[in-house]
Amino acid sequence: MVSENLMGKVVDEETYYLCMNEDCDVVYYNLNNERVFYKEDVKVPIWFKKDANPKYICYCNQVTEQQIINAVLDDGAKNIKDIIRLTGAMKNGKCEINNPLGKCCSPFIQETINKALKGYKCNKEEQTYSMKRLDVEDES
């Protein structure tokens, strides 16, 4: 995941941790040798960081959060199987290599499906969608 020009700074025997703070510029860090890799040091945008663009959920097939949301809203996807069929996510995956977390993206696909199903309401008569804000309390 680290840019080619920085690969020499990666020590294979060392354990690296992933910073999950969405506001932090640090991506990977090592406690033993105080080695730190920032967002600009990695090859791909890290989806859970605030300014990630594009926001890949499936790195192996470059499926974005928006593509998954669109599959739910526009194509009626309700589960991971639907998302795989509609977007190509999780096909030919090598998650341990391609995903910054080093693991399968299926839990994050499901989380995105849930977010879309919960956060968007469809007006069947008008066939329009509206986003319900998930990050603030309803003031009405």
N, CA, C and O atoms as CSV, one atom per row, in Angstrom:
chain,resi,resn,atom,element,x,y,z
A,1,MET,N,N,0.812,-1.202,0.000
A,1,MET,CA,C,0.000,0.000,0.000
A,1,MET,C,C,0.857,1.269,0.000
A,1,MET,O,O,0.418,2.316,-0.476
A,2,VAL,N,N,2.059,1.177,0.525
A,2,VAL,CA,C,2.939,2.340,0.583
A,2,VAL,C,C,3.513,2.598,-0.811
A,2,VAL,O,O,3.804,1.655,-1.547
A,3,SER,N,N,3.673,3.852,-1.169
A,3,SER,CA,C,4.226,4.228,-2.471
A,3,SER,C,C,5.573,3.560,-2.701
A,3,SER,O,O,6.345,3.328,-1.770
A,4,GLU,N,N,5.830,3.256,-3.971
A,4,GLU,CA,C,7.061,2.544,-4.350
A,4,GLU,C,C,8.314,3.240,-3.825
A,4,GLU,O,O,9.236,2.575,-3.352
A,5,ASN,N,N,8.357,4.560,-3.901
A,5,ASN,CA,C,9.554,5.288,-3.477
A,5,ASN,C,C,9.797,5.221,-1.970
A,5,ASN,O,O,10.873,5.599,-1.507
A,6,LEU,N,N,8.816,4.749,-1.195
A,6,LEU,CA,C,8.976,4.640,0.263
A,6,LEU,C,C,9.103,3.192,0.735
A,6,LEU,O,O,9.261,2.944,1.931
A,7,MET,N,N,9.036,2.240,-0.187
A,7,MET,CA,C,9.093,0.825,0.199
A,7,MET,C,C,10.373,0.480,0.954
A,7,MET,O,O,10.365,-0.425,1.788
A,8,GLY,N,N,11.446,1.165,0.686
A,8,GLY,CA,C,12.704,0.920,1.384
A,8,GLY,C,C,12.626,1.235,2.869
A,8,GLY,O,O,13.449,0.754,3.648
A,9,LYS,N,N,11.658,2.027,3.264
A,9,LYS,CA,C,11.491,2.389,4.675
A,9,LYS,C,C,10.627,1.390,5.440
A,9,LYS,O,O,10.538,1.454,6.666
A,10,VAL,N,N,9.988,0.464,4.713
A,10,VAL,CA,C,9.143,-0.547,5.350
A,10,VAL,C,C,10.030,-1.704,5.788
A,10,VAL,O,O,10.779,-2.261,4.986
A,11,VAL,N,N,9.941,-2.058,7.056
A,11,VAL,CA,C,10.712,-3.179,7.596
A,11,VAL,C,C,9.763,-4.360,7.746
A,11,VAL,O,O,8.828,-4.311,8.545
A,12,ASP,N,N,10.003,-5.433,6.971
A,12,ASP,CA,C,9.097,-6.584,6.936
A,12,ASP,C,C,8.872,-7.227,8.301
A,12,ASP,O,O,7.768,-7.690,8.587
A,13,GLU,N,N,9.879,-7.261,9.129
A,13,GLU,CA,C,9.761,-7.942,10.421
A,13,GLU,C,C,8.988,-7.126,11.453
A,13,GLU,O,O,8.638,-7.641,12.515
A,14,GLU,N,N,8.728,-5.887,11.153
A,14,GLU,CA,C,8.054,-4.997,12.093
A,14,GLU,C,C,6.535,-5.074,11.942
A,14,GLU,O,O,6.020,-5.398,10.872
A,15,THR,N,N,5.836,-4.773,13.017
A,15,THR,CA,C,4.380,-4.706,12.995
A,15,THR,C,C,3.963,-3.258,12.777
A,15,THR,O,O,4.416,-2.349,13.472
A,16,TYR,N,N,3.091,-3.069,11.799
A,16,TYR,CA,C,2.557,-1.740,11.517
A,16,TYR,C,C,1.088,-1.713,11.895
A,16,TYR,O,O,0.372,-2.701,11.735
A,17,TYR,N,N,0.656,-0.582,12.394
A,17,TYR,CA,C,-0.728,-0.395,12.801
A,17,TYR,C,C,-1.388,0.596,11.858
A,17,TYR,O,O,-0.719,1.416,11.230
A,18,LEU,N,N,-2.692,0.513,11.768
A,18,LEU,CA,C,-3.468,1.392,10.907
A,18,LEU,C,C,-4.217,2.388,11.784
A,18,LEU,O,O,-4.946,1.992,12.694
A,19,CYS,N,N,-4.041,3.662,11.518
A,19,CYS,CA,C,-4.756,4.691,12.271
A,19,CYS,C,C,-6.171,4.801,11.724
A,19,CYS,O,O,-6.362,5.158,10.561
A,20,MET,N,N,-7.161,4.499,12.549
A,20,MET,CA,C,-8.564,4.497,12.134
A,20,MET,C,C,-9.265,5.839,12.373
A,20,MET,O,O,-10.463,5.965,12.118
A,21,ASN,N,N,-8.531,6.829,12.856
A,21,ASN,CA,C,-9.114,8.151,13.086
A,21,ASN,C,C,-9.344,8.833,11.741
A,21,ASN,O,O,-8.391,9.097,11.007
A,22,GLU,N,N,-10.597,9.118,11.417
A,22,GLU,CA,C,-10.931,9.684,10.103
A,22,GLU,C,C,-10.351,11.074,9.884
A,22,GLU,O,O,-10.197,11.498,8.739
A,23,ASP,N,N,-10.026,11.792,10.954
A,23,ASP,CA,C,-9.486,13.146,10.842
A,23,ASP,C,C,-7.962,13.185,10.787
A,23,ASP,O,O,-7.384,14.234,10.501
A,24,CYS,N,N,-7.313,12.071,11.053
A,24,CYS,CA,C,-5.854,12.026,11.155
A,24,CYS,C,C,-5.217,11.745,9.793
A,24,CYS,O,O,-5.730,10.934,9.023
A,25,ASP,N,N,-4.110,12.408,9.497
A,25,ASP,CA,C,-3.389,12.195,8.238
A,25,ASP,C,C,-2.512,10.949,8.261
A,25,ASP,O,O,-2.033,10.509,7.216
A,26,VAL,N,N,-2.298,10.377,9.445
A,26,VAL,CA,C,-1.486,9.163,9.554
A,26,VAL,C,C,-2.297,7.970,9.072
A,26,VAL,O,O,-3.468,7.821,9.419
A,27,VAL,N,N,-1.658,7.116,8.260
A,27,VAL,CA,C,-2.302,5.885,7.808
A,27,VAL,C,C,-1.699,4.708,8.561
A,27,VAL,O,O,-2.405,4.017,9.296
A,28,TYR,N,N,-0.397,4.470,8.387
A,28,TYR,CA,C,0.283,3.362,9.065
A,28,TYR,C,C,1.352,3.917,9.994
A,28,TYR,O,O,1.973,4.942,9.710
A,29,TYR,N,N,1.555,3.223,11.109
A,29,TYR,CA,C,2.613,3.628,12.032
A,29,TYR,C,C,3.170,2.408,12.739
A,29,TYR,O,O,2.523,1.365,12.834
A,30,ASN,N,N,4.399,2.572,13.236
A,30,ASN,CA,C,5.094,1.507,13.948
A,30,ASN,C,C,5.579,2.071,15.269
A,30,ASN,O,O,6.210,3.128,15.310
A,31,LEU,N,N,5.286,1.369,16.340
A,31,LEU,CA,C,5.653,1.867,17.667
A,31,LEU,C,C,7.123,1.661,17.990
A,31,LEU,O,O,7.702,2.447,18.739
A,32,ASN,N,N,7.739,0.620,17.441
A,32,ASN,CA,C,9.129,0.297,17.775
A,32,ASN,C,C,10.125,1.289,17.195
A,32,ASN,O,O,11.012,1.769,17.901
A,33,ASN,N,N,9.981,1.594,15.926
A,33,ASN,CA,C,10.964,2.475,15.297
A,33,ASN,C,C,10.383,3.842,14.937
A,33,ASN,O,O,11.004,4.625,14.218
A,34,GLU,N,N,9.201,4.108,15.440
A,34,GLU,CA,C,8.534,5.391,15.246
A,34,GLU,C,C,8.395,5.767,13.770
A,34,GLU,O,O,8.431,6.944,13.412
A,35,ARG,N,N,8.236,4.759,12.931
A,35,ARG,CA,C,8.043,5.001,11.498
A,35,ARG,C,C,6.566,5.305,11.247
A,35,ARG,O,O,5.686,4.606,11.750
A,36,VAL,N,N,6.303,6.353,10.467
A,36,VAL,CA,C,4.935,6.801,10.198
A,36,VAL,C,C,4.772,7.005,8.690
A,36,VAL,O,O,5.641,7.570,8.026
A,37,PHE,N,N,3.639,6.531,8.168
A,37,PHE,CA,C,3.288,6.766,6.767
A,37,PHE,C,C,1.964,7.532,6.741
A,37,PHE,O,O,0.988,7.143,7.383
A,38,TYR,N,N,1.959,8.614,5.993
A,38,TYR,CA,C,0.806,9.505,5.919
A,38,TYR,C,C,-0.038,9.216,4.680
A,38,TYR,O,O,0.356,8.427,3.821
A,39,LYS,N,N,-1.195,9.857,4.596
A,39,LYS,CA,C,-2.105,9.650,3.456
A,39,LYS,C,C,-1.390,9.840,2.124
A,39,LYS,O,O,-1.621,9.084,1.180
A,40,GLU,N,N,-0.533,10.836,2.046
A,40,GLU,CA,C,0.167,11.088,0.778
A,40,GLU,C,C,1.252,10.045,0.488
A,40,GLU,O,O,1.806,10.017,-0.611
A,41,ASP,N,N,1.554,9.192,1.464
A,41,ASP,CA,C,2.579,8.159,1.291
A,41,ASP,C,C,2.026,6.840,0.764
A,41,ASP,O,O,2.798,5.929,0.466
A,42,VAL,N,N,0.725,6.721,0.646
A,42,VAL,CA,C,0.123,5.461,0.195
A,42,VAL,C,C,-0.419,5.605,-1.227
A,42,VAL,O,O,-0.703,6.709,-1.691
A,43,LYS,N,N,-0.556,4.473,-1.903
A,43,LYS,CA,C,-0.925,4.448,-3.323
A,43,LYS,C,C,-2.386,4.787,-3.587
A,43,LYS,O,O,-2.716,5.307,-4.652
A,44,VAL,N,N,-3.252,4.502,-2.643
A,44,VAL,CA,C,-4.691,4.678,-2.858
A,44,VAL,C,C,-5.299,5.499,-1.723
A,44,VAL,O,O,-4.757,5.531,-0.618
A,45,PRO,N,N,-6.424,6.164,-1.994
A,45,PRO,CA,C,-7.101,6.873,-0.904
A,45,PRO,C,C,-7.638,5.876,0.124
A,45,PRO,O,O,-8.121,4.804,-0.241
A,46,ILE,N,N,-7.555,6.222,1.378
A,46,ILE,CA,C,-8.015,5.346,2.456
A,46,ILE,C,C,-9.470,5.699,2.750
A,46,ILE,O,O,-9.765,6.791,3.236
A,47,TRP,N,N,-10.379,4.768,2.450
A,47,TRP,CA,C,-11.819,5.046,2.419
A,47,TRP,C,C,-12.393,5.641,3.686
A,47,TRP,O,O,-13.339,6.425,3.611
A,48,PHE,N,N,-11.861,5.303,4.843
A,48,PHE,CA,C,-12.462,5.797,6.084
A,48,PHE,C,C,-11.898,7.149,6.512
A,48,PHE,O,O,-12.347,7.720,7.505
A,49,LYS,N,N,-10.926,7.660,5.777
A,49,LYS,CA,C,-10.410,9.001,6.061
A,49,LYS,C,C,-11.364,10.016,5.439
A,49,LYS,O,O,-11.898,9.788,4.354
A,50,LYS,N,N,-11.572,11.117,6.115
A,50,LYS,CA,C,-12.601,12.091,5.746
A,50,LYS,C,C,-12.551,12.554,4.289
A,50,LYS,O,O,-13.590,12.637,3.635
A,51,ASP,N,N,-11.384,12.849,3.785
A,51,ASP,CA,C,-11.290,13.437,2.446
A,51,ASP,C,C,-10.923,12.426,1.363
A,51,ASP,O,O,-10.435,12.819,0.303
A,52,ALA,N,N,-11.143,11.151,1.601
A,52,ALA,CA,C,-10.806,10.121,0.611
A,52,ALA,C,C,-11.615,10.326,-0.665
A,52,ALA,O,O,-12.830,10.519,-0.623
A,53,ASN,N,N,-10.917,10.281,-1.799
A,53,ASN,CA,C,-11.591,10.420,-3.085
A,53,ASN,C,C,-10.752,9.728,-4.156
A,53,ASN,O,O,-9.633,10.152,-4.442
A,54,PRO,N,N,-11.287,8.674,-4.741
A,54,PRO,CA,C,-12.583,8.063,-4.487
A,54,PRO,C,C,-12.581,7.283,-3.180
A,54,PRO,O,O,-11.527,6.974,-2.624
A,55,LYS,N,N,-13.763,6.976,-2.711
A,55,LYS,CA,C,-13.942,6.267,-1.446
A,55,LYS,C,C,-14.203,4.795,-1.757
A,55,LYS,O,O,-15.347,4.341,-1.775
A,56,TYR,N,N,-13.109,4.056,-2.003
A,56,TYR,CA,C,-13.252,2.635,-2.322
A,56,TYR,C,C,-13.692,1.852,-1.098
A,56,TYR,O,O,-13.169,2.049,-0.002
A,57,ILE,N,N,-14.652,0.969,-1.292
A,57,ILE,CA,C,-15.019,0.005,-0.262
A,57,ILE,C,C,-14.384,-1.328,-0.635
A,57,ILE,O,O,-13.832,-2.020,0.221
A,58,CYS,N,N,-14.463,-1.686,-1.919
A,58,CYS,CA,C,-13.783,-2.878,-2.442
A,58,CYS,C,C,-12.592,-2.401,-3.261
A,58,CYS,O,O,-12.753,-1.911,-4.378
A,59,TYR,N,N,-11.397,-2.547,-2.700
A,59,TYR,CA,C,-10.184,-2.098,-3.380
A,59,TYR,C,C,-9.793,-3.026,-4.521
A,59,TYR,O,O,-9.203,-2.575,-5.503
A,60,CYS,N,N,-10.105,-4.294,-4.413
A,60,CYS,CA,C,-9.707,-5.254,-5.444
A,60,CYS,C,C,-10.359,-4.941,-6.785
A,60,CYS,O,O,-9.745,-5.138,-7.834
A,61,ASN,N,N,-11.585,-4.458,-6.761
A,61,ASN,CA,C,-12.319,-4.165,-7.989
A,61,ASN,C,C,-12.700,-2.694,-8.096
A,61,ASN,O,O,-13.505,-2.313,-8.945
A,62,GLN,N,N,-12.125,-1.886,-7.244
A,62,GLN,CA,C,-12.324,-0.439,-7.237
A,62,GLN,C,C,-13.807,-0.050,-7.245
A,62,GLN,O,O,-14.248,0.774,-8.047
A,63,VAL,N,N,-14.555,-0.661,-6.336
A,63,VAL,CA,C,-15.973,-0.342,-6.163
A,63,VAL,C,C,-16.077,0.680,-5.034
A,63,VAL,O,O,-15.583,0.461,-3.928
A,64,THR,N,N,-16.725,1.791,-5.335
A,64,THR,CA,C,-16.800,2.889,-4.373
A,64,THR,C,C,-18.046,2.795,-3.495
A,64,THR,O,O,-18.994,2.068,-3.793
A,65,GLU,N,N,-18.009,3.549,-2.417
A,65,GLU,CA,C,-19.161,3.657,-1.531
A,65,GLU,C,C,-20.379,4.150,-2.309
A,65,GLU,O,O,-21.486,3.648,-2.114
A,66,GLN,N,N,-20.180,5.128,-3.187
A,66,GLN,CA,C,-21.289,5.688,-3.954
A,66,GLN,C,C,-21.889,4.659,-4.904
A,66,GLN,O,O,-23.106,4.635,-5.088
A,67,GLN,N,N,-21.068,3.811,-5.509
A,67,GLN,CA,C,-21.588,2.764,-6.393
A,67,GLN,C,C,-22.472,1.789,-5.619
A,67,GLN,O,O,-23.499,1.338,-6.126
A,68,ILE,N,N,-22.074,1.469,-4.400
A,68,ILE,CA,C,-22.873,0.563,-3.570
A,68,ILE,C,C,-24.187,1.234,-3.185
A,68,ILE,O,O,-25.247,0.613,-3.259
A,69,ILE,N,N,-24.120,2.493,-2.776
A,69,ILE,CA,C,-25.335,3.234,-2.427
A,69,ILE,C,C,-26.266,3.320,-3.633
A,69,ILE,O,O,-27.476,3.134,-3.498
A,70,ASN,N,N,-25.713,3.598,-4.804
A,70,ASN,CA,C,-26.528,3.663,-6.021
A,70,ASN,C,C,-27.166,2.316,-6.337
A,70,ASN,O,O,-28.315,2.263,-6.774
A,71,ALA,N,N,-26.430,1.227,-6.120
A,71,ALA,CA,C,-26.984,-0.107,-6.369
A,71,ALA,C,C,-28.166,-0.375,-5.443
A,71,ALA,O,O,-29.142,-1.009,-5.845
A,72,VAL,N,N,-28.081,0.104,-4.211
A,72,VAL,CA,C,-29.184,-0.068,-3.258
A,72,VAL,C,C,-30.371,0.797,-3.674
A,72,VAL,O,O,-31.501,0.315,-3.754
A,73,LEU,N,N,-30.108,2.074,-3.937
A,73,LEU,CA,C,-31.192,3.015,-4.220
A,73,LEU,C,C,-31.799,2.851,-5.606
A,73,LEU,O,O,-33.019,2.890,-5.766
A,74,ASP,N,N,-30.953,2.668,-6.595
A,74,ASP,CA,C,-31.431,2.660,-7.978
A,74,ASP,C,C,-31.769,1.270,-8.504
A,74,ASP,O,O,-32.655,1.112,-9.344
A,75,ASP,N,N,-31.050,0.260,-7.999
A,75,ASP,CA,C,-31.213,-1.090,-8.543
A,75,ASP,C,C,-31.831,-2.070,-7.556
A,75,ASP,O,O,-32.015,-3.243,-7.883
A,76,GLY,N,N,-32.153,-1.604,-6.354
A,76,GLY,CA,C,-32.841,-2.440,-5.380
A,76,GLY,C,C,-31.986,-3.464,-4.660
A,76,GLY,O,O,-32.518,-4.426,-4.106
A,77,ALA,N,N,-30.674,-3.281,-4.654
A,77,ALA,CA,C,-29.800,-4.219,-3.933
A,77,ALA,C,C,-30.160,-4.215,-2.454
A,77,ALA,O,O,-30.391,-3.159,-1.864
A,78,LYS,N,N,-30.206,-5.392,-1.866
A,78,LYS,CA,C,-30.572,-5.515,-0.452
A,78,LYS,C,C,-29.524,-6.266,0.363
A,78,LYS,O,O,-29.561,-6.251,1.593
A,79,ASN,N,N,-28.584,-6.928,-0.331
A,79,ASN,CA,C,-27.586,-7.731,0.379
A,79,ASN,C,C,-26.282,-7.782,-0.415
A,79,ASN,O,O,-26.194,-7.262,-1.528
A,80,ILE,N,N,-25.283,-8.413,0.175
A,80,ILE,CA,C,-23.963,-8.479,-0.455
A,80,ILE,C,C,-24.021,-9.207,-1.792
A,80,ILE,O,O,-23.346,-8.815,-2.744
A,81,LYS,N,N,-24.816,-10.255,-1.868
A,81,LYS,CA,C,-24.940,-11.003,-3.126
A,81,LYS,C,C,-25.424,-10.085,-4.254
A,81,LYS,O,O,-24.921,-10.159,-5.375
A,82,ASP,N,N,-26.390,-9.229,-3.959
A,82,ASP,CA,C,-26.880,-8.262,-4.950
A,82,ASP,C,C,-25.773,-7.287,-5.361
A,82,ASP,O,O,-25.620,-6.971,-6.541
A,83,ILE,N,N,-25.013,-6.821,-4.385
A,83,ILE,CA,C,-23.931,-5.869,-4.661
A,83,ILE,C,C,-22.866,-6.513,-5.544
A,83,ILE,O,O,-22.362,-5.878,-6.471
A,84,ILE,N,N,-22.523,-7.761,-5.263
A,84,ILE,CA,C,-21.543,-8.475,-6.091
A,84,ILE,C,C,-22.037,-8.540,-7.533
A,84,ILE,O,O,-21.285,-8.265,-8.469
A,85,ARG,N,N,-23.291,-8.900,-7.702
A,85,ARG,CA,C,-23.877,-9.033,-9.042
A,85,ARG,C,C,-23.919,-7.684,-9.769
A,85,ARG,O,O,-23.620,-7.612,-10.961
A,86,LEU,N,N,-24.283,-6.631,-9.063
A,86,LEU,CA,C,-24.491,-5.329,-9.697
A,86,LEU,C,C,-23.219,-4.506,-9.886
A,86,LEU,O,O,-23.125,-3.720,-10.829
A,87,THR,N,N,-22.244,-4.679,-9.000
A,87,THR,CA,C,-21.052,-3.817,-9.051
A,87,THR,C,C,-19.764,-4.554,-9.382
A,87,THR,O,O,-18.780,-3.933,-9.786
A,88,GLY,N,N,-19.760,-5.866,-9.215
A,88,GLY,CA,C,-18.524,-6.618,-9.424
A,88,GLY,C,C,-17.623,-6.637,-8.200
A,88,GLY,O,O,-16.492,-7.117,-8.276
A,89,ALA,N,N,-18.097,-6.131,-7.088
A,89,ALA,CA,C,-17.309,-6.143,-5.849
A,89,ALA,C,C,-16.983,-7.575,-5.449
A,89,ALA,O,O,-17.752,-8.495,-5.728
A,90,MET,N,N,-15.855,-7.758,-4.802
A,90,MET,CA,C,-15.413,-9.024,-4.206
A,90,MET,C,C,-15.085,-10.116,-5.231
A,90,MET,O,O,-14.930,-11.276,-4.850
A,91,LYS,N,N,-14.978,-9.783,-6.491
A,91,LYS,CA,C,-14.603,-10.775,-7.500
A,91,LYS,C,C,-13.097,-10.728,-7.683
A,91,LYS,O,O,-12.506,-9.650,-7.745
A,92,ASN,N,N,-12.479,-11.889,-7.769
A,92,ASN,CA,C,-11.027,-11.990,-7.974
A,92,ASN,C,C,-10.257,-11.214,-6.912
A,92,ASN,O,O,-9.239,-10.587,-7.207
A,93,GLY,N,N,-10.742,-11.258,-5.692
A,93,GLY,CA,C,-10.172,-10.451,-4.629
A,93,GLY,C,C,-8.867,-10.979,-4.062
A,93,GLY,O,O,-8.650,-12.185,-3.943
A,94,LYS,N,N,-8.024,-10.051,-3.723
A,94,LYS,CA,C,-6.793,-10.320,-2.984
A,94,LYS,C,C,-6.728,-9.277,-1.877
A,94,LYS,O,O,-5.839,-8.427,-1.829
A,95,CYS,N,N,-7.709,-9.382,-0.995
A,95,CYS,CA,C,-7.913,-8.359,0.028
A,95,CYS,C,C,-6.689,-8.128,0.907
A,95,CYS,O,O,-6.396,-6.992,1.280
A,96,GLU,N,N,-5.976,-9.198,1.238
A,96,GLU,CA,C,-4.822,-9.038,2.124
A,96,GLU,C,C,-3.741,-8.175,1.490
A,96,GLU,O,O,-2.881,-7.639,2.190
A,97,ILE,N,N,-3.780,-8.040,0.169
A,97,ILE,CA,C,-2.809,-7.210,-0.544
A,97,ILE,C,C,-3.401,-5.846,-0.902
A,97,ILE,O,O,-2.737,-4.821,-0.747
A,98,ASN,N,N,-4.639,-5.832,-1.377
A,98,ASN,CA,C,-5.237,-4.612,-1.931
A,98,ASN,C,C,-5.960,-3.728,-0.927
A,98,ASN,O,O,-6.008,-2.510,-1.102
A,99,ASN,N,N,-6.522,-4.317,0.117
A,99,ASN,CA,C,-7.284,-3.545,1.099
A,99,ASN,C,C,-6.329,-2.992,2.159
A,99,ASN,O,O,-5.539,-3.750,2.720
A,100,PRO,N,N,-6.384,-1.691,2.444
A,100,PRO,CA,C,-5.505,-1.113,3.465
A,100,PRO,C,C,-5.613,-1.808,4.823
A,100,PRO,O,O,-4.660,-1.798,5.602
A,101,LEU,N,N,-6.767,-2.410,5.109
A,101,LEU,CA,C,-6.931,-3.141,6.365
A,101,LEU,C,C,-6.343,-4.541,6.286
A,101,LEU,O,O,-6.133,-5.185,7.314
A,102,GLY,N,N,-6.077,-5.016,5.075
A,102,GLY,CA,C,-5.514,-6.346,4.898
A,102,GLY,C,C,-6.512,-7.460,5.128
A,102,GLY,O,O,-6.122,-8.592,5.414
A,103,LYS,N,N,-7.798,-7.154,5.006
A,103,LYS,CA,C,-8.822,-8.183,5.190
A,103,LYS,C,C,-9.990,-7.939,4.254
A,103,LYS,O,O,-10.063,-6.909,3.585
A,104,CYS,N,N,-10.898,-8.894,4.214
A,104,CYS,CA,C,-12.033,-8.870,3.299
A,104,CYS,C,C,-12.909,-7.637,3.520
A,104,CYS,O,O,-13.103,-7.186,4.649
A,105,CYS,N,N,-13.428,-7.111,2.425
A,105,CYS,CA,C,-14.253,-5.902,2.478
A,105,CYS,C,C,-15.728,-6.187,2.760
A,105,CYS,O,O,-16.508,-5.245,2.906
A,106,SER,N,N,-16.130,-7.443,2.841
A,106,SER,CA,C,-17.560,-7.758,2.983
A,106,SER,C,C,-18.228,-7.069,4.175
A,106,SER,O,O,-19.361,-6.612,4.025
A,107,PRO,N,N,-17.595,-6.967,5.351
A,107,PRO,CA,C,-18.273,-6.249,6.445
A,107,PRO,C,C,-18.514,-4.775,6.114
A,107,PRO,O,O,-19.496,-4.188,6.568
A,108,PHE,N,N,-17.623,-4.180,5.327
A,108,PHE,CA,C,-17.753,-2.769,4.981
A,108,PHE,C,C,-18.783,-2.575,3.871
A,108,PHE,O,O,-19.446,-1.540,3.803
A,109,ILE,N,N,-18.910,-3.570,3.011
A,109,ILE,CA,C,-19.978,-3.538,2.009
A,109,ILE,C,C,-21.324,-3.603,2.723
A,109,ILE,O,O,-22.239,-2.842,2.410
A,110,GLN,N,N,-21.438,-4.519,3.687
A,110,GLN,CA,C,-22.694,-4.645,4.433
A,110,GLN,C,C,-23.003,-3.369,5.202
A,110,GLN,O,O,-24.153,-2.933,5.257
A,111,GLU,N,N,-21.981,-2.776,5.791
A,111,GLU,CA,C,-22.155,-1.512,6.523
A,111,GLU,C,C,-22.672,-0.409,5.586
A,111,GLU,O,O,-23.518,0.394,5.979
A,112,THR,N,N,-22.169,-0.375,4.369
A,112,THR,CA,C,-22.602,0.620,3.390
A,112,THR,C,C,-24.031,0.352,2.935
A,112,THR,O,O,-24.811,1.287,2.758
A,113,ILE,N,N,-24.379,-0.916,2.746
A,113,ILE,CA,C,-25.761,-1.284,2.410
A,113,ILE,C,C,-26.692,-0.801,3.517
A,113,ILE,O,O,-27.715,-0.172,3.246
A,114,ASN,N,N,-26.336,-1.099,4.762
A,114,ASN,CA,C,-27.160,-0.692,5.905
A,114,ASN,C,C,-27.310,0.829,5.966
A,114,ASN,O,O,-28.395,1.348,6.225
A,115,LYS,N,N,-26.214,1.522,5.725
A,115,LYS,CA,C,-26.226,2.988,5.733
A,115,LYS,C,C,-27.189,3.507,4.666
A,115,LYS,O,O,-27.976,4.419,4.921
A,116,ALA,N,N,-27.122,2.925,3.479
A,116,ALA,CA,C,-28.002,3.359,2.386
A,116,ALA,C,C,-29.460,3.050,2.700
A,116,ALA,O,O,-30.338,3.882,2.471
A,117,LEU,N,N,-29.718,1.860,3.223
A,117,LEU,CA,C,-31.099,1.477,3.534
A,117,LEU,C,C,-31.675,2.329,4.656
A,117,LEU,O,O,-32.861,2.661,4.641
A,118,LYS,N,N,-30.847,2.682,5.622
A,118,LYS,CA,C,-31.305,3.479,6.760
A,118,LYS,C,C,-31.367,4.967,6.425
A,118,LYS,O,O,-32.277,5.673,6.860
A,119,GLY,N,N,-30.401,5.432,5.657
A,119,GLY,CA,C,-30.251,6.859,5.442
A,119,GLY,C,C,-31.048,7.450,4.310
A,119,GLY,O,O,-31.219,8.667,4.240
A,120,TYR,N,N,-31.531,6.623,3.437
A,120,TYR,CA,C,-32.283,7.128,2.301
A,120,TYR,C,C,-33.712,6.640,2.386
A,120,TYR,O,O,-33.964,5.471,2.676
A,121,LYS,N,N,-34.647,7.542,2.131
A,121,LYS,CA,C,-36.058,7.171,2.112
A,121,LYS,C,C,-36.580,7.390,0.698
A,121,LYS,O,O,-36.258,8.388,0.053
A,122,CYS,N,N,-37.368,6.471,0.235
A,122,CYS,CA,C,-37.916,6.570,-1.111
A,122,CYS,C,C,-39.388,6.938,-1.039
A,122,CYS,O,O,-40.153,6.313,-0.304
A,123,ASN,N,N,-39.788,7.953,-1.803
A,123,ASN,CA,C,-41.190,8.311,-1.959
A,123,ASN,C,C,-41.682,7.556,-3.190
A,123,ASN,O,O,-41.424,7.969,-4.321
A,124,LYS,N,N,-42.390,6.451,-2.968
A,124,LYS,CA,C,-42.797,5.548,-4.053
A,124,LYS,C,C,-43.659,6.250,-5.102
A,124,LYS,O,O,-43.509,5.988,-6.296
A,125,GLU,N,N,-44.568,7.148,-4.671
A,125,GLU,CA,C,-45.450,7.821,-5.623
A,125,GLU,C,C,-44.655,8.707,-6.580
A,125,GLU,O,O,-44.917,8.724,-7.783
A,126,GLU,N,N,-43.692,9.437,-6.043
A,126,GLU,CA,C,-42.927,10.367,-6.865
A,126,GLU,C,C,-41.633,9.755,-7.384
A,126,GLU,O,O,-40.963,10.352,-8.226
A,127,GLN,N,N,-41.273,8.569,-6.894
A,127,GLN,CA,C,-40.018,7.917,-7.255
A,127,GLN,C,C,-38.822,8.844,-7.039
A,127,GLN,O,O,-37.939,8.957,-7.890
A,128,THR,N,N,-38.818,9.500,-5.883
A,128,THR,CA,C,-37.698,10.367,-5.541
A,128,THR,C,C,-37.065,9.875,-4.255
A,128,THR,O,O,-37.710,9.228,-3.429
A,129,TYR,N,N,-35.808,10.190,-4.107
A,129,TYR,CA,C,-35.061,9.775,-2.935
A,129,TYR,C,C,-34.617,11.005,-2.165
A,129,TYR,O,O,-34.293,12.040,-2.749
A,130,SER,N,N,-34.606,10.878,-0.856
A,130,SER,CA,C,-34.076,11.965,-0.042
A,130,SER,C,C,-33.189,11.367,1.032
A,130,SER,O,O,-33.462,10.289,1.561
A,131,MET,N,N,-32.139,12.075,1.338
A,131,MET,CA,C,-31.185,11.607,2.334
A,131,MET,C,C,-31.616,12.094,3.697
A,131,MET,O,O,-31.877,13.282,3.884
A,132,LYS,N,N,-31.693,11.193,4.641
A,132,LYS,CA,C,-31.943,11.556,6.030
A,132,LYS,C,C,-30.578,11.709,6.675
A,132,LYS,O,O,-29.766,10.784,6.642
A,133,ARG,N,N,-30.323,12.852,7.253
A,133,ARG,CA,C,-29.020,13.081,7.876
A,133,ARG,C,C,-28.838,12.107,9.017
A,133,ARG,O,O,-29.691,12.000,9.898
A,134,LEU,N,N,-27.727,11.398,8.997
A,134,LEU,CA,C,-27.449,10.396,10.020
A,134,LEU,C,C,-26.584,10.953,11.141
A,134,LEU,O,O,-26.485,10.360,12.215
A,135,ASP,N,N,-25.952,12.109,10.881
A,135,ASP,CA,C,-24.977,12.604,11.842
A,135,ASP,C,C,-25.519,13.675,12.786
A,135,ASP,O,O,-24.784,14.144,13.654
A,136,VAL,N,N,-26.770,14.071,12.645
A,136,VAL,CA,C,-27.354,15.060,13.554
A,136,VAL,C,C,-28.725,14.597,13.995
A,136,VAL,O,O,-29.375,13.804,13.314
A,137,GLU,N,N,-29.153,15.088,15.121
A,137,GLU,CA,C,-30.484,14.741,15.601
A,137,GLU,C,C,-31.529,15.522,14.831
A,137,GLU,O,O,-31.288,16.657,14.418
A,138,ASP,N,N,-32.664,14.929,14.643
A,138,ASP,CA,C,-33.781,15.576,13.946
A,138,ASP,C,C,-34.284,16.724,14.804
A,138,ASP,O,O,-34.601,16.534,15.978
A,139,GLU,N,N,-34.358,17.920,14.217
A,139,GLU,CA,C,-34.766,19.103,14.973
A,139,GLU,C,C,-36.267,19.316,14.954
A,139,GLU,O,O,-36.752,20.242,15.603
A,140,SER,N,N,-37.015,18.501,14.242
A,140,SER,CA,C,-38.464,18.708,14.164
A,140,SER,C,C,-39.194,18.085,15.313
A,140,SER,O,O,-40.419,18.175,15.387
